[in-house]
Amino acid sequence: MPHVLLALILHEFKERLRDRWVIIITILFTLLAIGIVNYAQQGSSDNSLVLAGASMITLATLFVPLVALILGHDAIVGERERNSLRLILSLPVNRVEVLLCKYIARFMALTISILIGFGLAIYTAEFEDNQALLTLLEPTICLGAAFLSLGVAISVFAKRQTTAISIVITLWFLLVFFFDLGLLGLLVITDGSLSTQVTSSLILMNPAGLYRIQLMNEFANAEFLQSLGLVMSPPSVAQIFMLWGVWIVGPFAMSAIILNYRKSLR
């Protein structure tokens, strides 16, 4: 059985590497990341490294969730539409193992995409403290893993692939764009009466918000954040670890339970 699982992972991984949308977005992400660090290097400001890091965080918040959701959206529903899911399950594997193999393979492809984008940007950068940019990698991979888990969950619940892609695009807009606008609207409606703790909790309910808070507090100093108007209580390391665990494991576990107990594969 381990040989069958490994074969499924390798087959799925090769298929994901040939996904044209993933290739296009990865190339665009890489070019923009390189452009950001090179543009920041030209400035004479003492905060050029911090500004480069903040810009790369914003870039990753836009592109990584999109790549992850695209990678995950057709994991199960795509196989059902091609009538190949029953064929895969005729092998000595169960439904949860198939889902896990697909997640692992797609996570590997996503990690390579992130490493290429940030790796080439960091390699071309010439900051004195170039190692600081490496702090972006681990949280960015966690961000991708969380959105990939959401994408895989959508692939389990959706009945058609077109429905799945519509849901992931809507979810991307909601979590990446409209969530912050909604929070801003809430602050306006309440006339800024929400406490810092409540605001921080609301932001942490979104994996993109968790990513931004974690890296802004690690990458920039408190004075720089205050100059941007960002004053909030940063979560502890234990809280960050727990929240990433919830976002990564939660949607996948829920989708695995639903898939395992679903009677029909259609």
N, C-alpha and C positions, 0 to 999 in steps of 0.2 A: 504493500500500500504506500509506503513512503516514496517509492519510485514513481507511482502513479501521480501522487500529489506534486512531486518535483517536476514531472513531465507537464502537468497542467499549468504550473506556475511559469515554466520556461516558455511554453507555447503562448500563453496569455501575454507574457512580457514582450515577446517578439512582435506580437500583434499590436501592442500599444506603442512600441517604438516606431511603427509605420503609420500611426494615426496622423493624418496630414494636418488636422486642426491643432493637435498638440505640438507638432513640429513648427507650424507657423507662429503660434503664440510664444513658444520657447525662443525662437529666433528674435521676435519683436521684443520680448522681455530682456533678452541678453543685450541687444543693441541699445535699448533705453537705459539699462543699468550701466553699461560702459559709458554712454553719453553723460549720465549724471555724475559719475565720479570724475570724469575728465573735465567737465564744466566746473565742478566744485574746486578742483585743483588750481584752476586759473585765478581764483579769488585770493585776495590777500588777508581775508578775515581770519582771526584766530579760531573762529567757530566753523571753518570750512569743512572739517571732518565731521562735525556734528550735523551740519546742514546736509552733507552728502548722505550720512546715515539716515537722517529723517526722510530725505527724498526717496531713498531706496526702500525704506519701510512703507511709505505711501505706494510706491510702485508695486511692491510685493503684495500689499493688501488688495490691489486691483487685479493683478494677473494670476497669482497663485491660486486663490479660490476658484477662479474661472477654469484654469487648467484642471484642477482637482475635480470639480463638478462634471466637466466634460468627460474626464477619464472614467468617472464612476457611474454616469447616468445609464449606460447600456449594459452594465455587468450581467444582469439577470434578464431584464426585459428584452434585450437584444437577442439572447440565446433562445428565449421563448418564441420570438417572432420568426427566427430562422429555423424553428423546430429542431434545434440541436441540443436543447437542455436534457431531454429524455435520453439522447444518445450518450451524453456525458455521464449521466447518472446510471447508465448501464455498466459503467466501470465500477470497480470496488471502492466507491467513495459515496458519502452521503451528501445531502444538500448543504449542510453547514460547512463541510470541508471544501466543497466547490466554491462557496461564497468566500471562504477564507483564502483560498488559492487566488481567486480573482482580485481580492483586496491586496494581497501581498504583491502580486505581479504589477498591479497598477500603482501601488505605493513605490515600488522600485523605479518605475518609469518616471513618476512624479519627482522623486528624489534626484534622479539624474538631470531632469529638466531644471530644478532649482540649483543644483551644483554647477551646471553649465552657465546659467545666467549670472549667479553671484560669483562663481569661481573666476570667470573671465573678467568680470568687472573688478574684482579685488586684485587679480593678477596685473591688470593694467594700471591700477592706482599707484600713486607714488607719495602717499601720505607718510609722515614720519612714523606714526603709529598705525601702520596698515593692519596690524593684528586686531584692532578694534572692530573692523568691519566683519571679522569672522564671527563675532557675537550674534550676527544676524542669521547665521545658517540654521542653528538648532531650533529657535522659535519659528522660523519660516517653514521648516520641515513639519513641525507640529501643526502649524496653521494649515498646511496642505493635507496632512493626515486627517484633521478634523473635517475639512470640507469634502475630502474623498469619502469619508465615512457617511456623510450626509448624502453624497451622490449615489453611493451604493445602496443606501436605504431607499432612496427614491426609485432606483431600478427594481427593487423588490415590490414596492407598492404600486408602481405604474403598470397599467395594462398594455400600453402601447409605447413604442420608442419615441414617437412624436410628442406624446404627452409628457414623457420623462424629460426631454430636452426643453420643453416649454416650462416645466416646473423648475428645473435647475437654473435657467436664465432668470426667471422671476425671483427665485431664492437669492441668486447672486445680487440682483439689484436691491432686494430688500435688506440684506445683511451688510452689503458693502456701501450702498449709497443712502437708501431711505431710512435705515435704522438711525444713523446720526442726525438726519434731518428731523426725524420724529422726536428724538431726544432733545434737540434744540427747540423744537416747537413746544415740547412739554415744559422746558425751562422758561420759555417766553410766557406761556399760559399761567404758570405758577409764579411769574414775576421773580424768578431766581430764588424762590423760597425753599427749593429742594436742598437738603443737606449734602455735603461732599460725599458722605458715606453712601447715601441713596444713589447719587449720580454715578459713583464708582461701581456700585452693584449692578446698576442698569447696563453700564458699558460692558461689564464682565459677562453679561448674559449673551453676548455676541462674540464668537471666536475671533472675529476681526478686531473687535474692541480689546479683547484680552491680549491679542498680539501687539497692538499698538501700545497699550499701557506697559506691558512687560518690557518691550524694547526701548520705549522712550525713557523709562526709569533706569534701564541698564546703560543705555548709550549716551544719554544726555544728563547733565547735572541738574540739580534742583533749581538753581538760579536761572538756567537757560529755559527750563520748562515754565517757570513763573513768568518770564519775560514774554512767553507766548500765551499767557493766560491759562495755563494748564496747572491747576492747583488741586490735587486730590491725594488721598491716602493710597500709596502703592500696595498691592497685595504682597503677602509674604511668599517665600519660596514654596512652602508647603501648600498654600492656597493655589498658586499658579500650577503646581504639579497636579493637584486634585482637579482643578478646572479643565486642564488639558486632557486628563484621563476621562472625565465625564464627556467631553466633546468628541473624543476619538473613539472611545469604547461604547458609549451610550447608543448612538444611532446604529452602529454595526451590530451590537448585541440585540437590539430591538428587531432589526431586519432579519437577523439569523433566526430568532424565535418565530417570527411570522412565517418565514420561508419554510422552516422545519415542520410547522404544524399546518401549513396550507395543504388542503386536500388536492386541489387541482394545480397543475403546472401551467395552466393557460390563464 
